[in-house]
């Protein structure tokens, strides 16, 4: 890259803060000694008054909830520094903010155990991405972790995080159908090895169909045609993998031919047994043209959506994007908003396959999934990954606007499972009353004492008495949560803790530093001036799909299933009668 790197990176500041002893040197000077003495005196007074952030006695109390303070944050910092020193795939630490050598400055907020995943909840303009997700991503880059990112508003996040990663020595690959800088990822050749890869084909089929259905762009599904359509999609993927052009165009061409079930039965002796078995349910419907047509059209409709030149050019041919992420590697899936209805289901399937592929290997480093606006896609395994793969270093950083949005895509139970699987949570202003009420109920309760003044008159005398009523209420009401400003959040982490209790909520207003803002501007500038043009130049040799390519696929399919098969006199009718 032609542009110079920032003169002082977050990682450099970390190194200076932790290793050069500048803070210790400061306190050895006269000014530092005076400051240290003042701090000690303040601490003594606080302890004398019963402060210090400790846990109060709960004897006789209805509730003991409170917000965490510096004591809990210091405990998280201690755990975080120990985890960072170990340099293992798990546990994993990230942070928000940046260290500095100013004794009056603030430490970053450390988030240990990031491998137990994190949920960032907040409406648009609440600061969810700028204040939390991007800083966490930058800290993971500073640590050298592999990163897999779903950029819903491409290239907004990519222009910052991918540029920062490149400046840190990362190999960055981007799949962004519709953009000139995109590499090529052929899902059929990348995830389906041969005709025996039925499980991979099933996963692709089920996630694709589920997402098209969730988005309301699929035909109505009943108990038969839905599973049958999935099975036919799986069989088509397996068949296409064995053909001359194993890609999505070939799949669409296979499903476009008439009397497909009868043609398959005519070729049964020549077909791979695994593929023939995958087509079994479909061929059993050959005697009913209406049933066959319904199943075939369901699968055909899905593949036909991908038949767009700018999409096919990055989804067909030889894959140029590595999907095994180790070391300093970053893979970005960039969504073109104008093609969202088509790309979102595909990206959901790719995320599902890529994460499973990386979790199945023996990992030595963590695996970070950055997925802001995660309810825009349906990933079936998302509710399981944080629990099942945390020991393998899976770190899900999930962005959600509100509970309603998450429940709409994943269902009420699925949404609760996802939230429950994330040990670190940041609640910002959701701008949704139901979500605000849910957050308020999720917080611990505190005890409040209501004092009542009573007045009574007896025999001409006025008597006054006082009484107290003890009640409980949430630490923060739904109304107050709905009034939180940009950057204001309630953050929960397992290590916001004392010796006896953990998961203390910390209420904080995050104000990004000038250096962080300048770094964002620098990344955006470099993205446009040199990084993106470099990616475009690298992708210039990418083959473009033309009408001739569609013709070639059609000819290949016609060669496999010629019309002459329908004219041959054989025992197809006898075979069909045996199947019924």
Buried (B, 14 or more C-beta within 10 A) or exposed (E): EEBEEBEEBBBBBBEBBEEEEEBEEBBEEEEBEEBBEEEEEEEEEEEEEEEEBEEEEEEEEEBBBBBBBEBBBBBBBEBBEEBBEEEEBBBBBBBBBBBBEEBEEBBBBBBBBBBBBBBBBBBEEBBBBBBBBBBBBBBBBBBBBBBBBBBBBBBBBBBBBBBBBBBBEBBBBBBBBBBBBBBBBBBBBBBBEEBBBBEBBBBBBBBBBBBBBBBEBBBEBEEEBBBBBBBBBBBBBBBBBBBEBBBBBBBBBBBBBEBBBBBBBBBEEEBBEBBBBBBEBBBBBBBBEEBBBBBBBBBBBBBBBBBBEBBBBBBBBEBBBBBEBBEBBBBBBBBBEEBBEBBBBBBBBBBBBBBBBBBEEEBEBBBBBBBBBBBBBBBBBBBEBBBEBBEBBBBBBBBBBBBBBBBEBBEEEBBBBBBEBBBBBBBBBBBBBEBBBBBBEBBBBBBEEEEEEEEEEEEEEEEEEEEEEEEBEBBBBBEEBBEBEBBBBBBBBBBBBBEEBBBBBBBBEBEBEEBBEEBBEBBBBBBEEBBBBBBEEEBEEBEEBEEEBBEBBBEBBEEBBBEEBEEEEEEBEEBBEEEE
